[in-house]
């Protein structure tokens, strides 16, 4: 049995571990500071993280030996939580410097979030090992003004998937505009009506729930939670559709065709989501191929209590959809976010066809929509021999974005 005489206490060693971990984090920041940041937002985020962790380092260094074990444990737990939260962000910032990212689209996307969210909003775009793009919600204490949008690493340089970032930015717009709060009274009523409209299902389910100690209010709460998350996803789809026009529908189909996802209680079914998307297309008077979502397959059915919750939640979502769609469109109209112009799309497509960038100043949405129409008109450009043409298309779109940015800054666009 090992003697404990003269050995440092658990409290001392645990506090030393916390100090080492914070120091290691700061050492990593010091390495990243030497990276080339294509846009200043990434550098600013790194500086904010450095300042926060230096504060923590000083706080840990000032803790006296006389402090209680319970206090040290609390400090160490808080440090671990903070490190866990921001280690991912540090990696995200590092990957934002990768030259494979489409840096040219940063400025038009940043203008979008500043119009919709606020002038102080910052943007960091990065590649991630996720299948589809995602965003960190704007609830990071240290980076409260930052929108972080991650795209799948294999597609990091593909301009055609940029419209999916519109959906992710929509999540930040949802929070910034307090849409959840605005729809809550109507959604509560819609849930109650959905349950009342299915009395046989309601009675069957409440009888079953009673055996588990639940009542009708529990069912209403679960339905509300499901419907609210579904409506947020629909809001983000409408947001992206307004901003990016038909290119969002094309990018959506590219990633998720032909549907058939596993049904989640937080997302509309695969068929319903496409149906809502096409409703938005008609409302905005965009033109997409009639067969774009042909033979789209529905999500797998959920069984058990989750399936029963979706039975009512989906009905409430259906009733609420027009309100949520119009809220998304109204936010963007009030923010003077331009819509895709058919004439500009046709002009850019003509330039791409003859192998030159557009020189007259088009929006990012118009350039990407033209790119999708060109790609689809060429049969998808998927063979080995098509790769040079596909690469050229991507470069021409990026160059068109650069030209548009140049004209905008000179006041010509």
PyMOL commands that set and color helices and strands:
alter all, ss='L'
color gray80, all
select helices_A, chain A and resi 10-32+40-61+69-95+103-116+153-155+159-161+163-176+179-196+199-211+216-244+246-256+270-284+304-334+342-353+364-377+384-410
alter helices_A, ss='H'
color red, helices_A
select strands_A, chain A and resi 122-128+134-136+146-152
alter strands_A, ss='S'
color yellow, strands_A
deselect
rebuild
show_as cartoon
